[in-house]
Amino acid sequence: MSKTALVTGAASGLGYELAFLLIKDDYNLVLVDIDAPKLKEVKQFFNKTYKNTVTILVKDLSQPDVAQEIYNEVKQLPVIDVLVNNAGFGLFGTFANTDWKRESEMLHLHVLTTTHLTKLILPAMISRESGKILNISSLAAFQPGPMMSMYYASKSYILSFSEAIANELKGTGVTVTALCPGPTKTLFQQTVSSNCSENKISFNMACPTDVAQYGYNAMKRGKTVAIPGVFNKFLSTIPRFVTRNMATRIVRNIQEKNRA
Ligand SMILES: NC(=O)c1ccc[n+]([C@@H]2O[C@H](COP(=O)([O-])OP(=O)(O)OC[C@H]3O[C@@H](n4cnc5c(N)ncnc54)[C@H](OP(=O)(O)O)[C@@H]3O)[C@@H](O)[C@H]2O)c1
């Protein structure tokens, strides 16, 4: 019997690629995104090729109680075997000048919705002794990020939360994976740069198909932390070799050069 996977932010980028891998692996899909037209296109595209059920939920995941709403809607479906907390966006600028409304939406999306959806869907996985959770963190999780302070801090939260509950869940049959991509060619990079001139990050830019495949394989193996790419793995270790202050300064230089 087909299993079911719920993917947030599935209308584009990594979420779309992960949904594609899941349906190819015979999962039925529950796809959640804020972008209704794109989500419908994705459903139509999948329906043309695959017989699996594709349910779409148009939701703004930055709003209070949205996780509970989603849970109430999917409760009637067969169990959720895979949960992918992927939706996210970035904001650039000094903390004193960035827009609080957008920032609080980002915190809600990255921190509260990710945590609440996990809280709601996890108990059934534990009682079935089977389930996979894939949380999309970032290379940004490994050190503070001046000019994108709340984005970096929220991605650190996702990494720390994922590692902690992965440990608690050992032996239950449920695994948690934090995927920590470096810069990846998706709409994300354009959106981060929307308030300034064009994004100049071009080196070390990964293809979303490869990043999703890497994260998917890691999730299937139950790996706790997955960093795609040798160079990114190296970058994630820098805070171990230089002072935290120095690592923070390096990030500021990179962000200012590339986005300011
Ligand atoms: N691309 C990178 O360089 C990179 C690196 C490290 C980590 N990541 C992480 O990877 C994840 C996926 O990003 P991506 O690169 O695939 O970017 P993307 O192409 O922009 O995809 C993100 C998807 O999430 C949706 N979304 C954003 N806010 C939402 C909300 N409030 N409610 C529901 N859906 C929402 C977006 O819809 P709209 O387009 O309509 O907003 C979009 O469809 C994010 O968590 C991001 O932080 C990305």
The ligand as an SDF file (V2000), in Angstrom:
LIG
                    3D

 48 52  0  0  0  0  0  0  0  0999 V2000
   18.0080   28.1670   -1.7760 N   0  0  0  0  0  0  0  0  0  0  0  0
   18.9760   28.2670   -0.8730 C   0  0  0  0  0  0  0  0  0  0  0  0
   20.0560   28.8170   -1.1390 O   0  0  0  0  0  0  0  0  0  0  0  0
   18.7770   27.6610    0.4920 C   0  0  0  0  0  0  0  0  0  0  0  0
   19.9040   27.3920    1.2880 C   0  0  0  0  0  0  0  0  0  0  0  0
   19.7240   26.8390    2.5430 C   0  0  0  0  0  0  0  0  0  0  0  0
   18.4510   26.5440    3.0130 C   0  0  0  0  0  0  0  0  0  0  0  0
   17.3730   26.8190    2.2220 N   0  0  0  0  0  0  0  0  0  0  0  0
   16.0360   26.5120    2.7710 C   0  0  0  0  0  0  0  0  0  0  0  0
   15.3570   25.6460    1.8860 O   0  0  0  0  0  0  0  0  0  0  0  0
   13.9490   25.7790    2.0970 C   0  0  0  0  0  0  0  0  0  0  0  0
   13.2530   25.8450    0.7420 C   0  0  0  0  0  0  0  0  0  0  0  0
   13.6350   27.0250    0.0810 O   0  0  0  0  0  0  0  0  0  0  0  0
   13.9150   27.0810   -1.4810 P   0  0  0  0  0  0  0  0  0  0  0  0
   15.3370   27.4080   -1.6590 O   0  0  0  0  0  0  0  0  0  0  0  0
   13.3670   25.8810   -2.1650 O   0  0  0  0  0  0  0  0  0  0  0  0
   13.0970   28.4110   -1.8420 O   0  0  0  0  0  0  0  0  0  0  0  0
   11.8140   28.6620   -2.7520 P   0  0  0  0  0  0  0  0  0  0  0  0
   12.0550   28.1900   -4.1400 O   0  0  0  0  0  0  0  0  0  0  0  0
   11.4890   30.0960   -2.5370 O   0  0  0  0  0  0  0  0  0  0  0  0
   10.6750   27.7180   -2.1190 O   0  0  0  0  0  0  0  0  0  0  0  0
   10.0690   27.9880   -0.8920 C   0  0  0  0  0  0  0  0  0  0  0  0
    8.5850   27.6940   -1.0150 C   0  0  0  0  0  0  0  0  0  0  0  0
    7.9830   27.9570    0.2770 O   0  0  0  0  0  0  0  0  0  0  0  0
    6.8530   28.7860    0.0650 C   0  0  0  0  0  0  0  0  0  0  0  0
    6.5620   29.6290    1.2150 N   0  0  0  0  0  0  0  0  0  0  0  0
    7.2510   30.7170    1.6630 C   0  0  0  0  0  0  0  0  0  0  0  0
    6.6190   31.2770    2.7010 N   0  0  0  0  0  0  0  0  0  0  0  0
    5.5210   30.5220    2.9400 C   0  0  0  0  0  0  0  0  0  0  0  0
    4.4600   30.6000    3.8700 C   0  0  0  0  0  0  0  0  0  0  0  0
    4.3970   31.5950    4.7790 N   0  0  0  0  0  0  0  0  0  0  0  0
    3.4730   29.6700    3.8360 N   0  0  0  0  0  0  0  0  0  0  0  0
    3.5030   28.6770    2.9120 C   0  0  0  0  0  0  0  0  0  0  0  0
    4.4720   28.5510    1.9910 N   0  0  0  0  0  0  0  0  0  0  0  0
    5.4690   29.4640    1.9900 C   0  0  0  0  0  0  0  0  0  0  0  0
    7.2470   29.6610   -1.1200 C   0  0  0  0  0  0  0  0  0  0  0  0
    6.1150   30.2750   -1.7020 O   0  0  0  0  0  0  0  0  0  0  0  0
    6.3160   31.7530   -2.3770 P   0  0  0  0  0  0  0  0  0  0  0  0
    7.3710   31.5940   -3.4270 O   0  0  0  0  0  0  0  0  0  0  0  0
    4.9780   32.1170   -2.9050 O   0  0  0  0  0  0  0  0  0  0  0  0
    6.7540   32.6500   -1.2430 O   0  0  0  0  0  0  0  0  0  0  0  0
    7.9060   28.6340   -2.0250 C   0  0  0  0  0  0  0  0  0  0  0  0
    6.9680   27.9300   -2.8050 O   0  0  0  0  0  0  0  0  0  0  0  0
   13.7640   27.0290    2.9610 C   0  0  0  0  0  0  0  0  0  0  0  0
   13.4810   26.6390    4.2870 O   0  0  0  0  0  0  0  0  0  0  0  0
   15.1180   27.7300    2.9030 C   0  0  0  0  0  0  0  0  0  0  0  0
   15.4000   28.4710    4.0630 O   0  0  0  0  0  0  0  0  0  0  0  0
   17.5030   27.3620    0.9750 C   0  0  0  0  0  0  0  0  0  0  0  0
  1  2  1  0
  2  3  2  0
  2  4  1  0
  4  5  1  0
  4 48  2  0
  5  6  2  0
  6  7  1  0
  7  8  2  0
  8  9  1  0
  8 48  1  0
  9 10  1  0
  9 46  1  0
 10 11  1  0
 11 12  1  0
 11 44  1  0
 12 13  1  0
 13 14  1  0
 14 15  2  0
 14 16  1  0
 14 17  1  0
 17 18  1  0
 18 19  2  0
 18 20  1  0
 18 21  1  0
 21 22  1  0
 22 23  1  0
 23 24  1  0
 23 42  1  0
 24 25  1  0
 25 26  1  0
 25 36  1  0
 26 27  1  0
 26 35  1  0
 27 28  2  0
 28 29  1  0
 29 30  1  0
 29 35  2  0
 30 31  1  0
 30 32  2  0
 32 33  1  0
 33 34  2  0
 34 35  1  0
 36 37  1  0
 36 42  1  0
 37 38  1  0
 38 39  2  0
 38 40  1  0
 38 41  1  0
 42 43  1  0
 44 45  1  0
 44 46  1  0
 46 47  1  0
M  CHG  2   8   1  16  -1
M  END
$$$$
